[in-house]
Amino acid sequence: MSEKSLMKEEPQKVAALYARVSTLDQNCEVQLEDLRRYASKRFARYSEYTDAGVSGTQRHRPQLDTLMRDARRRSFDVVLVWKFDRFARSLKHLIESLDEFNALGIDFISLTEGIDTTTSVGQLLFHIVGAVAQFERDLIAERVRAGMAHARAMGKRIGRPRAAVDGEAVSKLRAEGRSLREIAQALNVPVSRVRRALLRLPAKTV
């Protein structure tokens, strides 16, 4: 699809431009000049997010965090970056971000690498990323299930420790005519635990 046809199809879209440099003696303008030139030809308007003097390995970057919050508010339709490594700190971060953009209906363009998810080839990237993200989630879930099964096999209890129930307190509250639910609320324990505590008490106490 030519740039001219893209301009005709997307005159109302809003773009978010993201640029980053690792040191303060560098300048984001080199990236932004290319991004502005492209965005001004293709989109109705754009906003800029720049992190200067911020390493790409940092988990939290002020402007990138703001961009992600604005993405969840659907403040724009497209995220435009100069290069993948200006945006993502790792392949995992890139996959997670693209997966989230896809779920939000936001496109992603890496200018110098020719990746554009508004095109059919770019959409294939979203599908691949989505499949990889789902595969990773499935792997994590499988590891958790395997770990729990192993723990059970070793005789370990899974889940929260059971809340201790004071049998005497249960008996006293029951003698006052309290319902099981009222006793449970008073002792801050599940009703099922109160019921089991009553069953363990001598018949005359209940």
C-alpha positions as CSV (number, residue, x, y, z in Angstrom):
1,M,0.0,0.0,0.0
2,S,1.4,3.4,-1.0
3,E,1.9,6.3,1.4
4,K,-0.6,8.3,-0.7
5,S,-3.3,5.8,-0.2
6,L,-2.5,5.4,3.5
7,M,-2.9,9.2,3.8
8,K,-6.4,9.1,2.2
9,E,-7.5,6.2,4.4
10,E,-6.3,7.6,7.8
11,P,-6.8,11.3,7.9
12,Q,-8.5,11.3,11.3
13,K,-6.0,9.1,13.2
14,V,-3.9,10.4,16.0
15,A,-0.4,9.2,16.5
16,A,1.9,9.0,19.6
17,L,5.5,9.6,18.8
18,Y,8.0,8.0,21.2
19,A,11.8,8.8,21.2
20,R,14.5,7.9,23.6
21,V,18.2,8.5,24.1
22,S,20.4,6.9,26.7
23,T,22.5,9.9,27.8
24,L,21.8,13.6,28.3
25,D,24.5,14.6,25.8
26,Q,22.4,12.9,23.1
27,N,19.4,14.5,21.5
28,C,16.0,13.0,20.6
29,E,15.6,15.5,17.8
30,V,17.3,13.2,15.2
31,Q,14.6,10.6,15.8
32,L,11.8,13.2,16.2
33,E,12.5,14.9,12.9
34,D,11.9,11.7,11.0
35,L,8.9,10.8,13.1
36,R,7.3,14.2,12.7
37,R,7.8,14.3,9.0
38,Y,6.2,10.9,8.6
39,A,3.3,11.6,11.0
40,S,2.5,15.0,9.6
41,K,2.0,13.5,6.1
42,R,-0.1,10.5,7.3
43,F,-2.0,11.4,10.4
44,A,-4.4,14.2,11.5
45,R,-2.3,15.1,14.5
46,Y,0.3,13.7,16.9
47,S,1.7,14.0,20.4
48,E,5.3,13.4,21.5
49,Y,6.7,11.4,24.4
50,T,10.5,11.6,24.9
51,D,12.8,10.1,27.5
52,A,16.3,11.6,27.5
53,G,19.1,10.2,29.5
54,V,17.2,7.0,30.2
55,S,18.7,3.6,29.6
56,G,16.6,1.2,27.5
57,T,17.1,-1.5,30.1
58,Q,15.1,0.5,32.7
59,R,11.8,-1.0,33.6
60,H,10.1,2.3,34.2
61,R,10.7,5.3,32.1
62,P,8.6,8.5,32.8
63,Q,7.4,9.2,29.3
64,L,7.0,5.6,28.2
65,D,4.9,5.0,31.3
66,T,2.8,8.0,30.4
67,L,2.4,6.8,26.9
68,M,1.2,3.4,28.1
69,R,-1.4,5.0,30.4
70,D,-2.6,7.2,27.6
71,A,-2.8,4.1,25.3
72,R,-5.2,2.5,27.9
73,R,-7.3,5.6,27.7
74,R,-7.3,5.3,23.9
75,S,-5.8,8.8,23.6
76,F,-4.3,7.9,20.2
77,D,-4.7,5.3,17.4
78,V,-1.0,4.6,16.5
79,V,2.3,4.4,18.3
80,L,5.2,5.5,16.1
81,V,8.8,4.8,17.0
82,W,12.1,5.3,15.1
83,K,13.4,1.8,16.0
84,F,12.3,-1.1,18.2
85,D,15.3,-0.7,20.6
86,R,14.2,2.9,21.2
87,F,10.9,1.6,22.6
88,A,11.4,-1.9,24.1
89,R,14.0,-2.9,26.7
90,S,13.8,-6.5,25.7
91,L,12.1,-8.9,23.3
92,K,9.7,-9.9,26.1
93,H,8.8,-6.3,26.8
94,L,8.2,-5.7,23.0
95,I,6.0,-8.8,22.8
96,E,4.0,-7.8,25.9
97,S,3.6,-4.2,24.6
98,L,2.5,-5.2,21.1
99,D,0.1,-7.7,22.6
100,E,-1.5,-5.0,24.7
101,F,-1.6,-2.5,21.8
102,N,-3.4,-5.2,19.7
103,A,-5.9,-5.8,22.4
104,L,-6.5,-2.0,22.6
105,G,-6.9,-1.7,18.9
106,I,-3.8,0.5,18.6
107,D,-1.4,0.1,15.7
108,F,2.4,0.1,15.9
109,I,4.9,1.5,13.4
110,S,8.7,1.2,13.6
111,L,9.8,3.7,11.0
112,T,13.3,2.6,10.1
113,E,12.5,-1.1,10.3
114,G,9.5,-0.9,8.0
115,I,7.1,-2.5,10.5
116,D,3.6,-1.2,10.2
117,T,0.7,-3.1,11.7
118,T,-1.9,-1.1,9.7
119,T,-0.8,-3.2,6.7
120,S,-1.6,-6.9,6.1
121,V,2.1,-7.8,6.6
122,G,2.2,-5.8,9.8
123,Q,-1.0,-7.5,11.0
124,L,0.8,-10.8,10.7
125,L,3.3,-9.5,13.2
126,F,0.4,-8.8,15.7
127,H,-0.8,-12.4,15.2
128,I,2.6,-13.8,15.7
129,V,3.2,-11.7,18.8
130,G,-0.2,-12.7,20.2
131,A,0.6,-16.4,19.6
132,V,4.0,-16.0,21.3
133,A,2.4,-14.1,24.3
134,Q,-0.3,-16.8,24.7
135,F,2.3,-19.6,24.5
136,E,4.3,-17.9,27.2
137,R,1.2,-17.6,29.4
138,D,0.4,-21.3,28.8
139,L,4.0,-22.2,29.8
140,I,3.8,-20.2,33.0
141,A,0.5,-21.8,33.9
142,E,1.8,-25.3,33.2
143,R,4.9,-24.6,35.4
144,V,2.6,-23.5,38.2
145,R,0.4,-26.6,37.9
146,A,3.5,-28.8,37.8
147,G,4.9,-27.0,40.9
148,M,1.7,-27.4,42.8
149,A,1.4,-31.1,41.9
150,H,5.0,-31.7,43.1
151,A,4.3,-29.9,46.3
152,R,1.2,-32.0,47.0
153,A,3.2,-35.1,46.2
154,M,5.7,-34.0,48.9
155,G,2.9,-33.6,51.4
156,K,3.0,-29.8,51.4
157,R,-0.3,-27.8,51.8
158,I,-1.2,-25.6,48.9
159,G,-2.9,-22.3,49.5
160,R,-3.4,-20.1,52.5
161,P,-3.1,-21.5,56.0
162,R,-6.4,-22.3,57.5
163,A,-7.6,-19.7,60.0
164,A,-7.6,-20.9,63.5
165,V,-11.0,-21.2,65.1
166,D,-11.5,-20.8,68.9
167,G,-13.9,-23.6,69.8
168,E,-14.7,-21.9,73.1
169,A,-15.6,-18.7,71.4
170,V,-17.8,-20.5,68.9
171,S,-19.5,-22.3,71.7
172,K,-20.1,-19.1,73.7
173,L,-21.5,-17.2,70.7
174,R,-23.7,-20.1,69.8
175,A,-25.1,-20.3,73.3
176,E,-26.0,-16.6,72.9
177,G,-28.2,-17.6,70.0
178,R,-26.0,-16.3,67.3
179,S,-26.3,-17.8,63.8
180,L,-23.4,-19.5,62.0
181,R,-23.0,-16.5,59.7
182,E,-22.9,-14.0,62.7
183,I,-20.4,-16.2,64.5
184,A,-18.2,-16.3,61.3
185,Q,-18.4,-12.5,60.9
186,A,-17.5,-12.0,64.6
187,L,-14.5,-14.3,64.4
188,N,-13.5,-13.3,60.9
189,V,-13.5,-16.9,59.6
190,P,-15.5,-18.7,56.9
191,V,-18.9,-20.2,57.9
192,S,-17.6,-23.7,56.9
193,R,-14.9,-23.4,59.6
194,V,-17.5,-22.4,62.2
195,R,-19.7,-25.4,61.2
196,R,-16.7,-27.8,61.5
197,A,-15.8,-26.3,64.9
198,L,-19.3,-26.9,66.2
199,L,-19.2,-30.5,65.0
200,R,-16.1,-31.1,67.0
201,L,-17.6,-29.7,70.2
202,P,-19.3,-32.1,72.8
203,A,-23.0,-32.4,72.1
204,K,-24.0,-30.7,75.4
205,T,-21.9,-27.7,74.6
206,V,-23.6,-27.2,71.2
